[in-house]
Amino acid sequence: MGVFSFEQNRQYAVRTEVLALITLVEYGNLEQKHNALKQLTVIAYPLVTAEKISEEERIKDMQTELQHFKDSF
């Protein structure tokens, strides 16, 4: 019963967060709306967000390697 209860609590927390973000989109100022929409996108598309973060990390790694290569000369 503990795992089921934990999952219910997690779903309730996500639901509450989504409702709060939707409220910000409807009634917040421009910056709040923008940030809320970004967060809603992360919640709605977690795999796309994870891939984007992974891609950014790969780019940083490549830049670091390139810098080390340049420094070696």
C-alpha positions, -999 to +999 in steps of 0.1 A: +000+000+000+029+024+006+041+025-030+006+031-043+001+059-017+034+074-028+024+074-064-009+089-056+008+117-037+033+123-065+004+125-091-015+149-068+016+171-065+021+172-102-016+180-107-014+209-082+018+222-099+001+221-134-030+239-121-008+266-105+012+270-137-020+273-157-032+300-134+001+319-139-003+316-177-038+331-174-033+358-148+004+364-144+026+391-159+046+385-191+076+370-174+055+347-152+035+336-182+067+328-201+083+309-172+051+290-166+048+280-202+084+267-202+077+246-171+045+232-186+064+222-217+090+204-195+062+186-177+043+177-210+074+166-229+100+152-205+118+131-231+123+161-254+136+181-225+160+153-215+173+150-251+178+188-253+198+188-220+218+158-232+226+176-265+236+208-247+259+187-224+275+171-255+281+205-271+298+217-239+319+186-238+330+191-274+338+227-266+359+217-236+378+191-257+384+217-284+397+242-259+421+215-244+433+207-279+439+244-286+457+248-253+480+219-261+496+238-290 
